[in-house]
């Protein structure tokens, strides 16, 4: 779709990347296969001063997870299964939001 994308194998690599660079949008799954969740990564990036826009994709339905996402001010909290066209539309809206905030 023409986006420049950087993927990471683990949460710590994503956090390390964020320490050195700026980026417009972070797209995370909630479950990362480690003790860290996507929300843990977003929280750490925000603590590091990353002014990015964040989108979370999850199958988790716990109210506590939703409340934490709300507290972290995610742009979107998407429930799986996510249709590809819906994900692309959300990414487009999130990037437009990131551009408005940066201006």
Secondary structure, 3 states (H helix, E strand, C coil): CCCCCCCCCCHHHHHHHHHHCCCCEEEEECECCCCCEHHHHHHHHHHCCCCCEEEEEECCCCHHHHHHHHHCCCCEEEECCCCHHHHHHHHHHHHHHHHHHHC
